[in-house]
Every structure is written in C-alpha cells, then in structure tokens.
C-alpha cells in the first residue's frame, strides 16, 4: 500500500518512536494569563506532568531499554529543570516545542520567530546543544514555521500528517527539512482528555480502547513498512492504568519482531543517509503550498 517504502535499518519492518510533549502548566499560563494562579485544579493536573509523569515514563522507557523523544516548551525547561534533567540523564532526546505553548498560527511572524529563538536558547542552556527537531504547540504550523526552522538549521519537524513515512519540506530553495509525520489517532489527548478549562469534553476512553487504536496503527505500519510515532503527554498517558497499557503495547511490538525503535533525531539521520546513498528518493513538498485566498 505504501508506493515508495523507505528501507529501514537492518531490514526492519517499520520504525517506532515514542514521543512525548511535556507542556506542564504552560497551557494554563498562556490560555488564562489574567488568572492562571486562580486555577489550581488545572495547574495540579498539568504539574503531574513534570512531578510524576515524566519520571514514570522515563523509568518505563529505560526499563525496556527504549529511546524516547521529549518535546518541551522553553518556558517549561526554565521552570522545571529537574524534569528536563531526568529526560537527559535517561539518554533521551530533548526537542523544541515553542516557548509558552502559544499556537504559532495565532502569532505574528515576529512573535513566532521570537518564540522559536527563546525555545532554542532554553534547550541549549539545558542540554548544551541546539535542538535538531521541532514539534509545533497545538499542532500549529503556520505559513512561516517551516521557513523559520530551515533558517535556524533544524534537521526535522514532526507536526504534520501528510504521509505514512517521512518526506522532505523545502521553502523556496535547496535546503530541506525532514518531516516525520504522525497520525491524529496516535495523540493521547482525543482518547483520554476531558477538561472544561481546555474546552475539551469528549468521552474518556479506557486504556484498552485507546490502545486498540494505537495497536492497530502499529500493526498496519509493521505490515506495510511504515512509521509509527505517538504523541503522548505525561499527565495524560503517564497515569497508572495508561502507563501499564504502554507496557502491554511494547510487549506486542516486541512480539512482532523486526521493529526499529529510535528517537526522531535518529530517524531523521537515517532518512538523510538513505537519500544521500541513492537507496531511496523521497517525496518533496515545496512551500508555501499556495498563497491564494478562498473566494469570499
């Protein structure tokens, strides 16, 4: 079904990355700047992220000897250094996730550029190196985002949904960004989140129901040589019953065999390697896709 399958390392059937967005209470502070300190109920839910969820997930990944990629806003990196240290000491990748989790679609070009710059500074200060990858807060990739990322020397981006395997993005030139896509069904938020402050009132799925979706997406990727990248949040998937379900999913994946578990940085490096060697030719999306406005 995949017409242009990418060769994965050592003949693996598919690539898998466990990726996490560590937003903590940044979403409350940008969503309710006038009274964030008066919303302790939501703050407690979101600070579970750095206080409980991140340590639990890092322990889980390390227990199974699996790498992970963690996207953290610059504001969160600055305010929760212990959680970031836990990620880095576990040997996992620290990715860029904006500054205060503002949706870039709602920012001016100057504001978005500033948020990207401040986020880079926070990652460098915490880890000693520039981030290689980016995920947009709230899936908000604006008309300017890819251009800014290419100008800043990012290697990959992981916010779009345009394929079942990686592809390349370019913005009016020769420099490219590897897009490592995911699927909306691999986000834990629509399965588990029900919270009035976020205006998100869907029914809460059991871990078994959510993981039926996660597992079916993996089985399809394994069958057809695709890519499986989850987008999970530690205060959501880090809860006890849901974390237990992650361990069951890992066992299922390992039981299938011939799976390449990698960080997104490793996947991006592999994509560039097989392109450079001539083993594989990717699809390339040239941006901006259109500048036309819909008729009113």
Secondary structure, 3 states (H helix, E strand, C coil): CCCCCCCCHHHCCEEEEEEEEECCCHHHHHHCCCCHHHCHHHHHHHHHHHHHHHHHHHHHHHHCCCCEEEEECHHHHHHCHHHHHHHHHCCCEEEECCCCCCCHHHCCHHHHHHHHHHHHHHHHHHHCCCCCEECCHHHCCCCCHHHHHHHCCCCEECCCCCCCCCEEEEECCCCEEEECCCCHHHECHHHHCEEHHHCEECCCCCHHHHHHHHHHHHHHHHHHCCEEEEEECHHHHCCHHHHHHHHHHHHHHHHHCCEEECCHHHHHHHHHHHHHCCCCCCCEEEECCCCCCCCC
